[in-house]
Amino acid sequence: MNFVFLMDPLDTVKIEKDTSFILMLSAQRKGHKVFFVTDGGITLKNGKLSFQTIPVVPQQVKERPFIKKSEKTLTEKDIDIVFVRSDPPFDYSYLMNTWLLDRLPEHIPVINTAHGLRSANEKVWATQFTTLIPPTLVGRNQKGLLAFLNQQKDIVAKPTDGFGGQNVFHLKKGDSNVNVILETLTQRFSRDIILQKFIPESEKGDKRILLLDGEPLGAVLRVHADNDYRNNFFAGGKPYPTEIDERDQKIIKILKPKLQELGLYFVGLDIMGGYLIEVNVTSPTCLQEMNRLYHRQLENKVIEFAEKLVEQYRLRVP
């Protein structure tokens, strides 16, 4: 099969951490052909899509993780499945990619679907599950933001489109820098942000659970560095083994039908102190950390699922 990966530039890949890389490697090992395409590589002409790709052979060689071949244009007839693995933010380019992917024939699956990616903002989508999340406010009104802080007294403030722990602030009532942080995050109160009650258990780390078609694939505890409160690996957090407990199972059970309805097949949940914090759908990570902790090759399960999905989608052909 021909596996197309829409993702950030190949020179940004870190082979020891990157989930996209290990998925590409697994696909290649299973005999599939792997193609890389980046933003701007999809063209719609007369109702038909084409992809300007670079065929690649991934290899676990740090100095040369990809053997690149000559550029190749793939038509709809050449593609079996598309993985969308571009990192946030969900900006105009990301949105355009989803609009274009909507034009693919019904028999070509996309992980995750364009409709699902548009529907599930990684931080806002979770707010519908009010029994699962901590007290949360989404907005930009200065008085409303300050009132929430005064009520909760200890909060986390973050943008709606950030990732990797970037621009996440821990604020307490009475802090002298509250106003400037809120002004900066909201770009002078012109953009919505998210405020959430601070979860004291975050001091012990947060749990990333990867779901495959709504079922748990694996979990890892991310624990912040000594000089930082953010648990994200991007911000210096370290991985530790963990278990999926009863509360996690309850969260997964509630989310599963919603995720399946949107075609969100490969998803990362962030859970902290028993609360659902985020639902990561754009390019969920931590697969390699789980592999090392538990001596697994979880990427193979993802590719095997993708193979079955291709066969299911082909049944849609009249």
Residue, then its C-alpha position, 0 to 999 in steps of 0.5 A: m500500500n501507499f502510505v502518505f504522511l502529511m507532516d512538518p519538514l523531514d529535517t525537524v524529525k528527531i528519530e528517538k522521539d518522533t511518533s511520526f517517524i516510528l509510524m513511517l518506519s513500521a509501515q516501511r517494515k511491513g512492506h508499504k511504500v512511504f511518501f512525505v508531503t508538507d504544507g502546500g503539497i496538495t493540489l485540487k484541480n477540476g475536482k481531483l486531488s494530487f499530492q506532490t510527494i517525496p518517496v522516503v525510506p525511513q531508517q534508524v540512522k540519526e545522521r540520515p533518518f530518511i533516504k529520499k528519492s525523486e519527487k513524485t506526484l500521486t493522484e487519488k488512484d495512487i493513494d491508499i491512506v493519509f496520515v495527518r501529522s502536522d504539529p499545531p497550531f491549527d492555523y490557516s494552512y492547517l485548515m486549508n489542508t483539511w478542506l482539501l482532504d475533504r475532497l478525497p474519494e470516500h474509499i481513502p481513509v485519513i487518520n485523523t479525518a479532516h472533519g474530526l480535526r476541524s471539530a475537535n480543538e485540542k483544548v476547547w473540545a474537552t469542555q463539553f465533558t463538564t463532569l470530567i474536567p476541572p473548573t474551566l473558562v474560555g474567553r477574552n473579557q478582562k473582567g470575566l478572566l479576573a473574576f475566574l481567578n478571584q474565584q478559583k484563586d489558583i489557576v493555569a492560563k494558556p492559549t487555545d492553540g498552543f502545544g508542548g507546554q508553550n505559553v502556559f502560565h501558573l497564576k495565583k490571586g494577588d500575583s503582581n504580573v496577572n494583568v500583563i500575562l492575561e493581556t499578553l495571552t489574549q493579545r490585548f483581550s482580542r483572542d480567547i484563552i483558557l483558564q483552568k483551576f490548578i490541579p495540585e496533583s500536577e506536581k506528581g505529573d500528568k498522564r498521557i494515554l494514547l487511544l487507537d479507535g477509542e481503545p487504550l494503546g498505552a500510557v505514560l506519566r510525564v513529570h516536570a523538571d526540577n526547575d519547571y512546573r510543566n510536565n510536557f516533554f517539550a518543556g523538559g518533562k521526563p517519562y515514567p511508567t504508569e497504569i490506566d486506572e478506573r477513573d481513566q477507564k471511565i473517561i475513555k468510555i465516555l469519550k470513545p463514541k464521540l471520537q469514533e463518530l468524528g473519525l478520530y482514530f489516533v488520539g492522546l488524552d492528557i489526564m491530571g489528578g483524575y481530570l481530563i485536561e486536553v484531547n490531542v488529535t492533530s499529532p499525538t505523541c509519546l509512542q516511543e516513550m511508551n515503547r521504551l518503558y514497556h519494551r513494546q512496538l506499539e507502532n505496529k498496532v497502529i499500522e495494522f489498524a490502518e491496514k484494516l481501515v483501508e480494507q474497510y474503506r474500500l468496501r465503500v466503492p460502488 
